Every structure is written in C-alpha cells, then in structure tokens.
Amino acid sequence: MKLRVGIIGAGGIAQGRHIPAFQSLVEKAEVTAISDVNVDVAKSVAEKFHVPNYFTSYVEMWPHVDAVVICTPNKFHREITVAALDAGKHVLCEKPMAMTVEECAEMAEAEKRSGKVLSIAYHYRYMKESQAAKRIMESGEVGNPLVVRVQALRRRKVPGWGVFTNKELQGGGSLIDYGCHLLDLTLWLLDNPVVSEVSGQTYNTVSREAEQVNQWGSFDAETFEVDDHVTAYIRLANGGTILFETSWAANIPDDAELLRISGDKGGLDVFPFAVNKAVNGMMTTTKADWILGEDNPGIPQAENFVDSCLGNAEPLVKAEEAMNTSRVIEAIYASSLMGKGVQLGLEKGVK
C-alpha cells in the first residue's frame, strides 16, 4: 500500500524539501494533491512536480489523500491540523507546532480523538550528526548533562522573502523560525526534561536601523516587528541548565551553529560532531571520520512519517514533545515582555 500525501501550502519549504523527499519514496508514498490559496501557484507547482490534483481549498483534497504536510504560515497550523485530523488524515505540520501552547494543546487533542498520526517537522532531529549524538547520549558516555550551550546565529540574514517578518502570521522572528530547531533538538537529546524556569530577552534593534545590510533579500526596517536576536537562560528540574542564543542579524564575524553538552562524565559537540573526555591522565576530543545517515534530513523525516502512518514506526517527533518546545518559546517571549523569569512548574513538563 502506498500512502497518498497532499501538500498544503506550495511555497519554498514545500518545493525545496517536502515534495522531493516524499517523491523519493516511490515504494511507499506518492504526492497526489497540492493546495495553495493562490491558484496560479498551486497549478504551477503541481505541473512542475507532476502532481495530478491541485486546489485552492485544502478541504477539496480530502478524497485524494491519506495524509497531509502543512507548509503554511504559522497562524494557520492549528486550524488546518485540527481539520485534517478530524477528516481522518495523518498530519506532518511544519515547525513550530503552532502560535501558542493553547493551540498546540488543541492539535494534540485532535490527534487523540482521531487516532491518526500528528508529527511536527523539526528536521534537525533527523540530521546524521543529531542521530549520532542521540546514540552517544543513550550510551551514557556523557553521563548526567549539567550545562548545555546552544547558539543558532546568523550574521545579517533576515529572510527577505515570504512572511517571515510578519508577526501576525508567524508569531515571532528568529526564535520561532530558526532558534526553535536547536531548542527542540536540545530538549530531545536531553530526553525531554522538565523545564522549571525560563528567563529570556528579545531584541529587534539591528533590523530596525535605517540603512540595512542584509544577505538574504530586503525587508522594510520601519515596519519590522519581530525578534531578530534572542537570549535565554533555561533551568531544568533536574538541576541542569541551558544557555541559549539565536539571531537572524547578529554583528558577529561568522554564522555560528553550536550545541554543546557538558556532562559529569564527558562532553558532546553536535555541530561539528565531537566527543570530549578526560580519562587516564589525558584530555581527548574524538571526531568522526564518517557518520551513518542521509545528508538530506528531509528524506528520513518523510520516511519516518510515512512508516508511522502505515503502522510500521513511531513518529520521531511526537506532538507532546513539540508542544514542550513551544512552551519554552512562549515562556521566553513572556519573560522578555515582563522583564523577569517565568516559572513553568513540574506539571508542565513532558516527564
């Protein structure tokens, strides 16, 4: 049996990642429908990828699909996910899960009552370095994680296309678009710990300057209303801490992507991959010559979703986990707004 997959929202992420990934799984899946509010876009993308059906209303695709991939602006994630699940369709929804934790909870409830699969497209979990890091963490080499340093920084790369800087449609900027990937990956590698307190600060000063220097297209600095730089200090109930920073527009020499876990037995760097030890009178750093896995994480992401829908696997990104990531994001924004830390409480965590 092949899974019939529909794509809702035919923009860059659909064309660049999801459609090619699902079409590579020729034995398991086929893309049978495209939906976009712009009929010309829906038609052209369907023709480009040889998809037999296209629509302007996603509801019209229900008879043609068993599952959907939601690639719309964040504002519509909850609405479309709930509608699809209630129509008996499996859902892979682009990150972040939704605009708010309340919306995430509605999506999770819809998953439970439908009996269908709901997964969120945090594709960093599928990177081969991330998979290797998970194996190391599960082996016990790092021991008890104490301090995690996370950086997702870009130098003057505000996305100047799509709706990335539209707060009403996206809910935020660099944190909800880019930093969320590294935050989600961190929580997953730490085995989804309970987050007890979050203290955060958001900035949008650099992107509001009159004369913009930006590598990724142009945007209106006068109307820029989302965060372009965010810092956070995250306390875990088990005593661990996360030092987190993300930016679209940092004044730094180079882009930086860092996830470094320092434990009581060893340490782990995910990007680039390395294991750090201090044993036998030596300090060593072990780097990998080769790592098992796909260079394109979109392919294992699509395959895991298809296999989960067909009953042959468990989703790597579960709704409850993605909701916990959104809970931390929401707390960072709230902390910045209030100017103080936000207590989340033990009952709010995954475990």
C-alpha positions as CSV (number, residue, x, y, z in Angstrom):
1,M,0.0,0.0,0.0
2,K,1.2,3.5,-0.9
3,L,0.4,6.5,1.3
4,R,-1.3,9.3,-0.6
5,V,0.2,12.6,0.5
6,G,-1.2,16.1,0.0
7,I,0.8,19.3,0.4
8,I,-1.0,22.3,1.9
9,G,0.9,25.5,1.1
10,A,3.1,25.3,-2.0
11,G,5.9,27.7,-1.1
12,G,9.6,27.3,-0.7
13,I,9.7,24.7,2.0
14,A,7.2,22.5,0.2
15,Q,9.1,22.7,-3.1
16,G,12.6,22.6,-1.6
17,R,12.2,19.9,0.9
18,H,8.9,18.1,1.3
19,I,7.7,17.3,-2.2
20,P,11.1,16.0,-3.4
21,A,11.5,14.0,-0.2
22,F,8.2,12.2,-0.4
23,Q,8.6,11.7,-4.2
24,S,11.9,9.9,-3.4
25,L,9.9,7.2,-1.5
26,V,8.4,5.7,-4.6
27,E,7.7,2.3,-3.0
28,K,5.9,3.8,0.0
29,A,4.3,7.1,-0.9
30,E,3.1,9.3,-3.7
31,V,2.2,13.0,-3.7
32,T,-1.3,13.1,-5.1
33,A,-2.5,16.7,-4.4
34,I,-1.3,20.3,-3.9
35,S,-3.3,23.0,-2.2
36,D,-2.5,26.8,-2.1
37,V,-4.7,29.8,-1.7
38,N,-3.0,31.2,-4.9
39,V,-4.4,29.1,-7.7
40,D,-1.6,30.0,-10.1
41,V,1.0,28.8,-7.5
42,A,-0.9,25.6,-6.9
43,K,-1.2,24.9,-10.6
44,S,2.4,25.7,-11.4
45,V,3.8,23.6,-8.6
46,A,1.5,20.7,-9.5
47,E,2.8,20.8,-13.0
48,K,6.4,21.2,-12.0
49,F,6.3,18.1,-9.8
50,H,3.8,16.1,-11.9
51,V,1.2,16.1,-9.2
52,P,-2.2,15.0,-10.6
53,N,-4.5,17.3,-8.5
54,Y,-4.4,20.9,-7.3
55,F,-6.8,23.0,-5.3
56,T,-7.2,26.4,-3.6
57,S,-9.1,24.9,-0.7
58,Y,-7.4,22.2,1.3
59,V,-10.8,20.6,2.1
60,E,-11.2,19.7,-1.5
61,M,-8.1,17.4,-1.4
62,W,-9.5,15.1,1.3
63,P,-10.8,12.4,-1.1
64,H,-7.4,12.3,-2.8
65,V,-5.1,11.9,0.2
66,D,-4.4,9.8,3.3
67,A,-2.1,12.3,4.9
68,V,-1.1,15.9,4.5
69,V,2.0,18.1,5.0
70,I,1.2,21.6,6.3
71,C,3.5,24.2,4.9
72,T,1.5,27.4,5.6
73,P,2.4,30.4,7.8
74,N,2.3,29.5,11.5
75,K,-1.0,31.2,12.1
76,F,-2.9,28.5,10.2
77,H,-1.1,25.4,11.7
78,R,-3.8,24.8,14.3
79,E,-6.8,25.3,12.1
80,I,-5.6,23.1,9.3
81,T,-4.1,20.4,11.5
82,V,-7.4,20.0,13.5
83,A,-9.4,20.0,10.3
84,A,-7.2,17.4,8.7
85,L,-7.1,15.1,11.8
86,D,-10.9,15.4,12.2
87,A,-11.2,14.4,8.5
88,G,-9.2,11.2,9.2
89,K,-5.9,12.4,7.7
90,H,-2.5,11.9,9.2
91,V,-0.6,15.2,9.6
92,L,3.0,16.3,9.3
93,C,3.0,20.0,10.3
94,E,5.9,22.4,9.7
95,K,7.5,23.9,12.8
96,P,6.8,25.5,15.1
97,M,3.8,23.4,16.1
98,A,1.6,26.5,16.5
99,M,1.5,30.1,17.6
100,T,0.7,29.3,21.2
101,V,0.7,26.4,23.7
102,E,-3.1,26.6,23.8
103,E,-3.2,26.0,20.1
104,C,-0.7,23.1,20.4
105,A,-3.0,21.5,23.0
106,E,-5.9,21.7,20.6
107,M,-3.9,19.9,18.0
108,A,-2.8,17.2,20.4
109,E,-6.4,16.7,21.5
110,A,-7.4,16.3,17.8
111,E,-4.7,13.7,17.3
112,K,-6.0,11.7,20.3
113,R,-9.6,11.7,19.2
114,S,-8.8,10.9,15.5
115,G,-6.4,8.0,16.2
116,K,-4.2,9.4,13.4
117,V,-0.5,10.4,13.4
118,L,0.5,14.0,14.2
119,S,4.2,14.9,13.8
120,I,6.0,18.2,13.6
121,A,8.7,18.9,11.1
122,Y,11.7,19.6,13.4
123,H,14.1,18.2,10.8
124,Y,17.2,18.9,12.8
125,R,16.4,15.7,14.7
126,Y,16.9,13.7,11.5
127,M,20.4,15.1,10.7
128,K,23.0,12.4,10.9
129,E,25.0,14.3,13.5
130,S,21.9,14.6,15.6
131,Q,21.2,10.9,15.3
132,A,24.8,10.1,16.3
133,A,24.6,12.5,19.2
134,K,21.4,10.7,20.4
135,R,23.3,7.4,20.3
136,I,26.1,8.9,22.4
137,M,23.7,10.3,24.9
138,E,21.9,7.0,25.3
139,S,25.2,5.1,25.7
140,G,26.0,7.0,28.9
141,E,29.3,8.4,27.7
142,V,28.3,12.0,28.6
143,G,26.8,10.9,31.9
144,N,24.5,13.4,33.6
145,P,24.1,16.6,31.4
146,L,25.0,19.6,33.5
147,V,25.3,22.6,31.2
148,V,24.2,22.9,27.6
149,R,25.3,25.8,25.3
150,V,23.2,26.5,22.3
151,Q,23.8,29.0,19.5
152,A,21.8,29.4,16.3
153,L,23.3,32.6,15.0
154,R,23.3,34.2,11.5
155,R,25.2,37.3,10.5
156,R,22.7,39.7,8.8
157,K,20.5,37.1,7.3
158,V,16.9,38.2,7.9
159,P,14.7,36.3,5.5
160,G,13.6,38.9,3.0
161,W,11.0,36.7,1.3
162,G,7.7,35.1,2.3
163,V,6.1,36.2,5.6
164,F,8.9,35.6,8.0
165,T,8.9,39.1,9.4
166,N,5.1,39.3,9.7
167,K,4.2,38.9,13.4
168,E,0.5,38.4,12.8
169,L,1.1,35.4,10.5
170,Q,4.3,34.0,12.2
171,G,4.0,34.9,15.8
172,G,7.7,35.8,16.1
173,G,11.0,36.1,14.3
174,S,14.4,34.4,14.8
175,L,13.3,32.4,17.8
176,I,10.2,30.9,16.4
177,D,11.7,30.4,12.9
178,Y,15.3,29.3,13.4
179,G,16.2,29.0,17.1
180,C,13.3,26.6,17.6
181,H,15.2,23.9,15.7
182,L,18.2,24.0,18.0
183,L,16.0,24.3,21.1
184,D,13.9,21.3,20.1
185,L,17.0,19.3,19.3
186,T,18.5,20.1,22.7
187,L,15.4,19.1,24.6
188,W,15.2,15.8,22.6
189,L,18.9,15.0,23.2
190,L,18.3,15.6,27.0
191,D,15.4,13.1,26.9
192,N,12.7,15.7,27.1
193,P,13.4,17.1,30.6
194,V,11.0,19.1,32.7
195,V,11.8,22.8,32.3
196,S,11.2,24.6,35.6
197,E,12.1,28.3,34.8
198,V,12.9,30.4,31.8
199,S,14.5,33.9,31.7
200,G,14.7,35.5,28.3
201,Q,15.3,38.7,26.4
202,T,14.3,39.5,22.8
203,Y,15.7,42.2,20.6
204,N,14.8,43.8,17.3
205,T,17.1,46.8,17.3
206,V,19.5,45.9,14.5
207,S,16.8,45.2,11.9
208,R,15.1,48.5,12.5
209,E,18.2,50.6,11.5
210,A,17.5,52.9,8.6
211,E,20.4,51.6,6.4
212,Q,20.2,47.8,6.2
213,V,22.9,45.4,5.1
214,N,21.3,42.0,4.7
215,Q,22.4,39.0,2.7
216,W,19.0,37.3,2.3
217,G,16.9,39.9,0.4
218,S,15.3,43.1,1.5
219,F,12.7,44.0,4.1
220,D,11.0,47.1,5.5
221,A,13.1,48.2,8.5
222,E,10.4,50.7,9.5
223,T,7.7,48.0,9.9
224,F,10.0,45.3,11.3
225,E,8.1,44.0,14.3
226,V,9.6,40.6,15.2
227,D,12.6,39.5,17.1
228,D,16.0,39.3,15.3
229,H,18.1,38.3,18.4
230,V,17.1,36.3,21.5
231,T,18.9,35.1,24.6
232,A,17.6,32.8,27.3
233,Y,18.7,31.0,30.5
234,I,16.7,27.9,31.0
235,R,16.6,25.9,34.3
236,L,15.7,22.3,34.3
237,A,14.0,20.5,37.2
238,N,16.9,18.0,37.4
239,G,19.4,20.8,38.0
240,G,20.7,21.2,34.5
241,T,20.8,24.5,32.6
242,I,20.7,25.6,29.0
243,L,22.4,28.8,27.8
244,F,20.5,29.7,24.6
245,E,21.0,32.3,21.9
246,T,19.6,32.7,18.5
247,S,19.7,35.5,15.9
248,W,19.0,36.5,12.3
249,A,21.1,39.6,12.4
250,A,24.0,39.3,14.8
251,N,27.0,41.6,14.3
252,I,29.5,38.7,14.6
253,P,32.3,37.6,12.2
254,D,30.6,34.4,11.0
255,D,27.4,32.4,11.3
256,A,27.5,30.1,14.3
257,E,25.6,26.8,15.0
258,L,26.6,25.2,18.3
259,L,25.0,22.6,20.5
260,R,27.5,21.6,23.2
261,I,26.5,19.3,26.1
262,S,28.8,19.2,29.1
263,G,28.1,16.3,31.4
264,D,29.7,14.8,34.5
265,K,31.4,12.0,32.6
266,G,32.1,13.7,29.2
267,G,31.0,16.2,26.7
268,L,29.4,16.3,23.3
269,D,29.5,18.7,20.4
270,V,26.9,18.1,17.8
271,F,28.0,20.6,15.1
272,P,30.7,19.7,14.2
273,F,30.4,16.3,15.8
274,A,32.9,15.5,18.6
275,V,33.0,13.7,21.9
276,N,35.2,15.3,24.7
277,K,36.7,13.2,27.5
278,A,39.1,13.5,30.4
279,V,40.4,10.0,31.4
280,N,43.6,8.1,32.0
281,G,45.5,11.3,32.6
282,M,44.5,12.7,29.2
283,M,42.0,15.1,27.7
284,T,40.8,13.8,24.4
285,T,38.5,15.0,21.6
286,T,37.2,12.3,19.3
287,K,35.9,13.4,15.9
288,A,34.0,11.2,13.5
289,D,35.6,10.3,10.2
290,W,32.2,9.2,8.9
291,I,28.6,9.2,10.2
292,L,25.9,6.9,9.2
293,G,22.8,8.6,7.7
294,E,21.4,10.8,4.9
295,D,23.0,14.2,4.0
296,N,19.4,15.5,3.4
297,P,17.4,15.2,6.6
298,G,14.2,15.7,4.7
299,I,14.3,12.2,3.4
300,P,14.4,10.3,6.7
301,Q,11.8,12.8,8.0
302,A,9.5,11.9,5.2
303,E,10.2,8.2,5.6
304,N,9.6,8.2,9.3
305,F,6.3,9.9,8.8
306,V,5.2,7.5,6.1
307,D,6.2,4.5,8.1
308,S,4.4,5.9,11.2
309,C,1.2,6.4,9.1
310,L,1.4,2.9,7.8
311,G,1.8,1.5,11.3
312,N,5.5,0.4,10.9
313,A,7.2,3.0,13.1
314,E,6.7,5.6,15.8
315,P,7.0,9.3,15.0
316,L,10.4,10.6,15.9
317,V,8.8,14.0,16.8
318,K,5.7,13.5,18.9
319,A,3.1,16.2,19.4
320,E,3.7,16.3,23.2
321,E,7.4,17.0,22.7
322,A,6.9,19.7,20.1
323,M,4.3,21.3,22.4
324,N,7.0,21.3,25.2
325,T,9.3,23.2,22.8
326,S,6.5,25.7,22.1
327,R,6.0,26.0,25.9
328,V,9.7,27.1,26.3
329,I,9.4,29.5,23.3
330,E,6.3,31.1,24.7
331,A,8.0,31.4,28.1
332,I,11.0,33.2,26.6
333,Y,8.7,35.8,24.9
334,A,6.7,36.2,28.1
335,S,9.8,36.6,30.2
336,S,11.2,39.3,27.9
337,L,7.9,41.1,27.9
338,M,7.6,41.1,31.7
339,G,11.3,41.6,32.4
340,K,11.6,38.7,34.8
341,G,11.8,34.9,34.8
342,V,8.8,32.7,34.2
343,Q,8.1,29.7,36.4
344,L,6.8,26.7,34.4
345,G,6.2,24.2,37.2
346,L,6.8,20.5,37.2
347,E,3.3,19.6,36.0
348,K,4.0,21.5,32.7
349,G,6.8,19.2,31.5
350,V,6.8,16.2,29.3
351,K,8.1,14.0,32.2
